[in-house]
Amino acid sequence: MIPRFRIEKSCLLVIDVQGRLADLMHKKKHLFNHIITMIDAAKILGMPIHWFEQYPKGLGPTKPEIKQLLTDSSYHEKITFSACGADDFIGQLKNNETSQCIVTGIETHVCVYQTVIDLLTNDFQVKVNQQAVSSRVKSNKRLGLHNMEKAGAHITSTEMILFELMKTAKHPNFRQISQLLK
């Protein structure tokens, strides 16, 4: 059964969209546009955002066009591939009674995959936005999505998850979210 995500139980994760590696992603412009849309939507909906950098001294900072949107979000530096290895990240989710995670970022088959597996192991419900994740090689993205789905994550898209969160066209933020999707 696919769980319905609710705004008050959900958070957005933005994983490792950094430096030269981000520039090597398959369909990077498409990827960046969907991550930006998800960040903007999470802000409009009042959802917590957690963003991660994998060893920024080596990989470089988060792409400026994405980082500038994350100033009021929870930052986590990590050296583990899984974002769940970042200091007290899981504790923060549990303290905020967050039980549903929407995942975006790179690379699908490494850091995103390992994060999703660890979230599932810690009893979180997980949806991976297939439009807002990528790898350098398309087949690695496909493999990562396939394995996450087999493990129990649900694959979604930007429009699908945002309309799911709002539930109705009468949602007070419906017009703002609809504008993001044009």
URQUIRA-V876010 format. One record per residue. SS is DSSP state (@ for helix, = for strand, . for the rest). PHI is phi in whole degrees, -180 to 180 (NA if undefined). Layout:
BEGIN
SS:PHI
SS:PHI
END
This chain:
BEGIN
.:NA
.:-91
.:-72
.:-83
.:-84
.:-121
@:-54
@:-71
@:-110
=:-105
=:-140
=:-109
=:-110
=:-121
=:-106
.:57
.:-86
=:-122
@:43
@:-64
@:-61
@:-61
@:-71
.:-93
.:-69
.:-60
.:53
@:-61
@:-64
@:-60
@:-57
@:-60
@:-60
@:-73
@:-64
@:-62
@:-60
@:-65
@:-64
@:-59
@:-66
@:-60
@:-64
@:-59
@:-82
.:75
.:-89
=:-66
=:-123
=:-118
=:-123
=:-129
=:-127
=:-88
.:36
@:-61
@:-63
@:-95
@:-92
.:92
.:-79
=:-59
.:-53
@:-55
@:-67
@:-96
@:-58
.:-62
.:-87
.:-106
.:-60
.:-101
.:-106
=:-81
=:-95
=:-136
=:-92
=:-145
.:-118
.:-80
.:-68
.:-74
@:-63
@:-68
@:-83
.:-68
.:-50
.:60
@:-62
@:-62
@:-61
@:-62
@:-60
@:-67
@:-63
.:-90
.:57
.:-84
.:-124
=:-129
=:-120
=:-103
=:-109
=:-135
=:128
=:-138
.:-85
@:-54
@:-89
@:-121
@:-67
@:-65
@:-57
@:-66
@:-63
@:-62
@:-60
@:-68
@:-63
@:-62
@:-62
.:-92
.:67
.:-92
=:-87
=:-133
=:-122
=:-108
=:-80
=:-64
=:-85
=:-117
=:-132
=:-162
.:-134
.:-65
.:-115
@:-55
@:-66
@:-70
@:-62
@:-60
@:-64
@:-61
@:-62
@:-60
@:-69
@:-66
@:-65
@:-62
@:-78
.:122
.:-78
=:-112
=:-93
=:-137
.:-131
@:-59
@:-64
@:-61
@:-72
@:-69
@:-69
@:-62
@:-64
@:-79
.:70
.:-153
.:-69
.:-88
.:-59
.:-60
.:-105
@:-56
@:-63
@:-62
@:-67
@:-60
@:-64
@:-64
.:-89
.:-81
END
